[in-house]
Amino acid sequence: MNINNVILQDSERVDDLLTHDLRIIQSDEVFSFSMDAVLLARFASVPPRGRILDLCTGNGVIPMLLTTRSKASIEGIEIQPRLADMARRSVQLNGLEESIVIREGDLRDLYKETGHGVYDAITVNPPYMPLNGSDIKVNSHQAIARHEIHCTLEDVLQACSRLVRPGGKINIVHKPQRLGDLMSLMREYRLEPKRIRFVHPRANAEANMVLIEALRDGKPEVRILPPLIVYNEQNEYCPELLEIYYGSKEGEV
């Protein structure tokens, strides 16, 4: 299929990206973005200009959302060739080639090409699940996106520390079960946690996501923000979620 001179491969479709007049190429067989990416794109503190990097960029959803909040030069890096290609075609589909560059490669080696401390801000929605020896019951594309096959949490944070400038910001979304690992590894790699927000599916439920902002070489001081509740008692999005998905393009979570 050809949409505005962008060719779709088998199983791919084009979806509207919220209300930002953006479209994104997706495939349930390869990768489809979820709420965690949207929340991270709104939570992250990003500079109005400069350089932003999105690690584990998938189909490029976070870089595209960040273009609605910043005029910075935005890069994304993805290790899977099929996903990197989807991201590039989504960038082309939206005419964002001057704002976003998608790299294909291993985030652990990126500093060898770019040098150290060259980005003002980094976002990352990494694989959540460590390898534990059990069978992985998804295809290889989905397995790499979900499991720490090509990079561990430590690899991700080490890469962040190498690539962000002193005083630059790292924003990550992860599972609360890994909070202890996140905090200890961040400090090991000189990334000081500054803002933390837990995301709860409902008011009476345990958190199922955590958003963390860290500052490279920052002083020890952290703010715990009010919890973000996704659904109300009627199983509908709470007002803040509606605003995040369909409201103003400005501000942060």
Buried (B, 14 or more C-beta within 10 A) or exposed (E): EEBEEBEBEEEBEBBEBBEBEBBBBBBEEBBBBEBBBBBBBBBBBBBEEBBBBBBBBBBBBBBBBBBBBBEBBBBBBBBBEBBBBBBBBBBBBBEBEEBBBBBBBBBBEBBEEBEEBBBBBBBBBBBBBEEEEEEBEEEEBBBBBEBBBBBBBBBBBBBBBBBBBEEBBBBBBBBBEBBEBBBEBBBEBBBBBBBBBBBBBBEEEEBBBBBBBBBBEBEEEBEEBEEBBBBEEEEEBBEBBEBBBEBEEEEBB
